[in-house]
Amino acid sequence: MNLNFEFVRRLVDQPPAWAEKTLLKWDDAFPQEQKDFLSLHYWIESGSVNVHRVVGTNHWDYQGMTWLSVLMSGKRMKNNLQDLMDDPRYYLQSVIRQPSIYYNTVDGLNFYIGADGNHRTCLAKFFLGEQEKSQLHNVTINHYQVDTAFFRCYQQLKLIVQTMALKVDLNPEISSVGREDTAGWKMDRYQTHLIWKDFQSGRVLKLKHADAEQKLLDLYLEMNATPAWVSLLKKLLPWSRASSK
């Protein structure tokens, strides 16, 4: 417990409304099974983050804890609290941070603590809140964009393959298609295909998103779906409409 710090006692007595919110899991925002559907990764060495939009962490020790409980009992919080008391400018100015503080996001709105910075982020939320400020500067940001529509199509295809007991192996394959960068930032672009391996016919198909949507529609037709259901399915699958024109 860190109640020997007046700063902590003050916050325990009058906690902000968000103090009892729990830290969410980064793996829930960017699950392992979606990594092959990454379309873009933007990395910036020195950016700024609104600490009040930090909602979780990649560190399993702190996932599920409340921000107030991290403040009171974080493993290295005592030392970080003393550093705050000694030099509050660390949180107010764009200083060199060693080690760096890392943030991950998939939507640019909700941020998760990455490789380092759990204690300092917690302190920044409380301290900057008291100062009526929001931005923590000179932090490292990883922004991941996932093709969630393609991922959902893949899941539907896997389900229908299982339902129809098809002798098919279906797996995503991701490849890098380009990079932009200069000093301090980079942006990598990726493309995903589905590898459709039919053991009965021996055919191997490499499906783009549009191809996968059409394959899904074709399989539903093979299942002798009703005309009404097929009509609805066409409305739900924009790629099938485009390919029929």
C-alpha positions as CSV (number, residue, x, y, z in Angstrom):
1,M,0.0,0.0,0.0
2,N,1.2,3.5,-0.8
3,L,-0.9,5.5,1.6
4,N,2.2,7.2,3.0
5,F,2.0,9.5,0.0
6,E,-0.4,12.4,0.5
7,F,-1.1,12.3,-3.3
8,V,-2.4,8.7,-2.9
9,R,-4.4,9.4,0.3
10,R,-6.1,12.3,-1.5
11,L,-7.2,10.2,-4.4
12,V,-8.4,7.4,-2.1
13,D,-10.5,9.9,-0.2
14,Q,-11.9,11.4,-3.4
15,P,-11.3,9.1,-6.3
16,P,-12.3,10.2,-9.9
17,A,-15.3,8.4,-11.4
18,W,-13.1,6.2,-13.6
19,A,-10.8,5.0,-10.7
20,E,-12.7,1.8,-10.3
21,K,-12.7,0.8,-13.9
22,T,-10.7,-2.3,-14.6
23,L,-7.8,-2.6,-17.1
24,L,-8.9,-4.5,-20.2
25,K,-6.9,-7.1,-22.0
26,W,-5.0,-6.1,-25.1
27,D,-5.5,-9.7,-26.5
28,D,-9.3,-9.1,-26.5
29,A,-8.8,-6.0,-28.7
30,F,-6.4,-7.7,-31.0
31,P,-6.8,-11.5,-30.7
32,Q,-4.1,-13.9,-31.8
33,E,-6.5,-15.3,-34.5
34,Q,-6.8,-11.9,-36.2
35,K,-3.1,-11.3,-36.6
36,D,-3.1,-12.9,-40.1
37,F,-5.7,-10.3,-41.1
38,L,-3.5,-7.3,-40.3
39,S,-3.8,-4.8,-43.1
40,L,-1.6,-1.9,-41.7
41,H,0.8,-1.3,-38.9
42,Y,1.8,2.3,-38.1
43,W,4.6,2.8,-35.6
44,I,5.8,6.2,-34.3
45,E,8.7,6.5,-31.9
46,S,7.6,9.8,-30.3
47,G,3.9,10.6,-30.3
48,S,1.3,11.9,-27.8
49,V,-1.6,10.0,-26.2
50,N,-4.6,11.2,-24.3
51,V,-4.0,9.1,-21.1
52,H,-7.7,9.2,-20.3
53,R,-8.3,7.0,-23.4
54,V,-5.9,4.3,-22.1
55,V,-8.3,1.5,-21.2
56,G,-6.1,-1.6,-20.7
57,T,-2.7,-3.3,-20.8
58,N,-0.7,-6.1,-22.4
59,H,0.7,-7.1,-19.0
60,W,-1.2,-10.0,-17.5
61,D,-0.3,-8.9,-13.9
62,Y,-2.5,-5.8,-14.2
63,Q,-5.3,-7.0,-16.4
64,G,-8.5,-7.0,-14.4
65,M,-7.2,-4.7,-11.7
66,T,-8.7,-1.2,-11.2
67,W,-6.7,1.9,-11.8
68,L,-6.9,2.8,-8.1
69,S,-5.7,-0.7,-7.0
70,V,-2.7,-0.3,-9.4
71,L,-2.0,3.1,-7.8
72,M,-2.1,1.6,-4.3
73,S,-0.3,-1.7,-4.8
74,G,1.5,-1.8,-8.2
75,K,4.8,-3.7,-7.8
76,R,7.0,-0.7,-8.5
77,M,4.5,2.0,-7.8
78,K,6.3,3.3,-4.7
79,N,9.5,4.2,-6.6
80,N,7.4,5.8,-9.4
81,L,5.4,7.8,-6.9
82,Q,8.6,9.2,-5.4
83,D,9.8,10.1,-8.9
84,L,6.6,12.0,-9.4
85,M,7.0,13.9,-6.2
86,D,10.6,14.7,-7.0
87,D,10.0,15.8,-10.6
88,P,6.4,16.3,-11.8
89,R,7.7,17.8,-15.0
90,Y,8.3,14.3,-16.2
91,Y,4.5,14.0,-16.8
92,L,3.9,17.6,-17.9
93,Q,6.6,18.0,-20.5
94,S,8.0,16.2,-23.5
95,V,11.0,14.7,-21.9
96,I,13.2,11.7,-22.8
97,R,11.6,8.6,-21.3
98,Q,13.9,5.8,-20.3
99,P,12.6,3.2,-20.6
100,S,10.1,4.2,-23.2
101,I,6.3,4.1,-22.6
102,Y,4.5,2.0,-25.2
103,Y,0.9,2.1,-26.3
104,N,-1.1,-0.1,-28.7
105,T,-4.3,0.6,-30.5
106,V,-6.5,-0.9,-33.2
107,D,-8.9,2.1,-33.6
108,G,-6.9,5.1,-32.7
109,L,-9.3,5.9,-29.8
110,N,-8.8,3.2,-27.2
111,F,-5.2,2.6,-26.1
112,Y,-3.5,-0.2,-24.3
113,I,-0.2,-0.2,-22.5
114,G,2.4,-2.2,-24.4
115,A,5.9,-3.4,-23.5
116,D,6.5,-0.9,-20.7
117,G,4.7,1.9,-18.8
118,N,2.0,0.4,-16.6
119,H,2.9,2.3,-13.4
120,R,3.7,5.6,-15.2
121,T,0.5,5.5,-17.2
122,C,-1.5,4.9,-14.0
123,L,0.2,7.9,-12.4
124,A,-0.3,10.0,-15.5
125,K,-4.0,9.4,-15.5
126,F,-4.4,10.5,-11.9
127,F,-1.9,13.3,-11.9
128,L,-2.8,14.9,-15.3
129,G,-6.4,14.5,-14.3
130,E,-5.8,16.7,-11.2
131,Q,-3.9,19.2,-13.4
132,E,-6.8,19.2,-15.9
133,K,-4.6,18.0,-18.6
134,S,-4.8,14.9,-20.9
135,Q,-1.7,14.5,-23.1
136,L,1.3,12.5,-22.3
137,H,4.0,13.3,-24.8
138,N,7.1,11.5,-26.3
139,V,5.6,8.0,-26.1
140,T,5.9,5.2,-28.6
141,I,2.7,4.2,-30.4
142,N,1.8,1.1,-32.4
143,H,-1.4,1.4,-34.4
144,Y,-2.7,-1.8,-35.9
145,Q,-5.5,-2.0,-38.5
146,V,-7.3,-5.3,-39.0
147,D,-9.5,-6.3,-42.0
148,T,-12.3,-7.5,-39.7
149,A,-14.7,-8.0,-42.6
150,F,-12.3,-10.5,-44.2
151,F,-11.7,-12.2,-40.8
152,R,-15.5,-12.7,-40.3
153,C,-15.8,-14.1,-43.8
154,Y,-13.0,-16.6,-42.9
155,Q,-14.8,-17.6,-39.8
156,Q,-18.0,-18.2,-41.8
157,L,-16.1,-20.2,-44.4
158,K,-14.6,-22.4,-41.7
159,L,-18.0,-23.0,-40.2
160,I,-19.6,-24.0,-43.4
161,V,-16.7,-26.3,-44.3
162,Q,-17.2,-28.1,-41.0
163,T,-21.0,-28.2,-41.5
164,M,-20.7,-29.7,-44.9
165,A,-17.9,-32.0,-43.8
166,L,-15.8,-30.9,-46.8
167,K,-12.3,-32.4,-47.2
168,V,-10.8,-28.9,-47.3
169,D,-7.9,-27.3,-45.5
170,L,-8.4,-23.5,-45.1
171,N,-5.8,-21.2,-43.7
172,P,-5.0,-17.5,-43.9
173,E,-1.6,-16.4,-45.3
174,I,-0.3,-12.8,-44.8
175,S,2.4,-11.1,-46.7
176,S,4.0,-7.7,-46.6
177,V,3.2,-5.5,-49.6
178,G,4.9,-2.2,-48.8
179,R,6.5,0.2,-46.3
180,E,6.7,3.9,-45.9
181,D,9.2,5.3,-43.4
182,T,11.5,8.1,-42.4
183,A,13.3,8.8,-39.1
184,G,11.1,8.0,-36.2
185,W,8.1,6.4,-37.9
186,K,7.1,3.6,-40.3
187,M,4.0,2.3,-41.9
188,D,3.8,-1.3,-43.1
189,R,1.0,-2.6,-45.3
190,Y,-0.1,-6.2,-45.5
191,Q,-2.3,-8.4,-47.7
192,T,-4.1,-11.5,-46.7
193,H,-5.2,-14.5,-48.8
194,L,-7.0,-17.6,-47.8
195,I,-5.4,-20.8,-49.0
196,W,-8.2,-23.3,-49.9
197,K,-6.7,-26.8,-50.3
198,D,-9.3,-29.3,-51.6
199,F,-8.0,-32.8,-50.8
200,Q,-10.7,-34.4,-52.9
201,S,-10.0,-32.6,-56.2
202,G,-6.4,-31.8,-55.4
203,R,-7.0,-28.1,-56.2
204,V,-5.4,-25.3,-54.3
205,L,-7.0,-21.9,-54.5
206,K,-5.6,-18.6,-53.3
207,L,-8.6,-16.4,-52.3
208,K,-8.7,-12.7,-52.0
209,H,-11.5,-11.2,-49.9
210,A,-13.8,-10.9,-52.9
211,D,-13.1,-14.5,-53.9
212,A,-13.7,-15.7,-50.4
213,E,-17.1,-13.9,-50.2
214,Q,-18.1,-15.5,-53.5
215,K,-16.9,-18.9,-52.3
216,L,-19.1,-18.5,-49.3
217,L,-22.1,-17.7,-51.4
218,D,-21.4,-20.7,-53.7
219,L,-21.3,-23.0,-50.7
220,Y,-24.5,-21.8,-49.3
221,L,-26.1,-22.5,-52.7
222,E,-24.7,-26.0,-52.6
223,M,-26.5,-26.5,-49.3
224,N,-29.8,-26.0,-51.2
225,A,-30.6,-22.8,-49.3
226,T,-34.1,-21.4,-49.9
227,P,-34.4,-18.6,-52.5
228,A,-35.3,-16.2,-49.8
229,W,-32.2,-17.0,-47.8
230,V,-30.0,-16.7,-50.9
231,S,-31.5,-13.3,-51.7
232,L,-30.8,-12.1,-48.2
233,L,-27.3,-13.5,-48.4
234,K,-26.6,-11.6,-51.5
235,K,-27.6,-8.4,-49.7
236,L,-25.2,-9.2,-46.9
237,L,-22.3,-10.0,-49.2
238,P,-21.4,-6.9,-51.3
239,W,-18.6,-8.7,-53.2
240,S,-21.1,-11.1,-54.7
241,R,-23.2,-8.2,-56.0
242,A,-20.2,-6.6,-57.6
243,S,-19.0,-9.8,-59.2
244,S,-22.5,-10.5,-60.8
245,K,-22.6,-7.2,-62.7
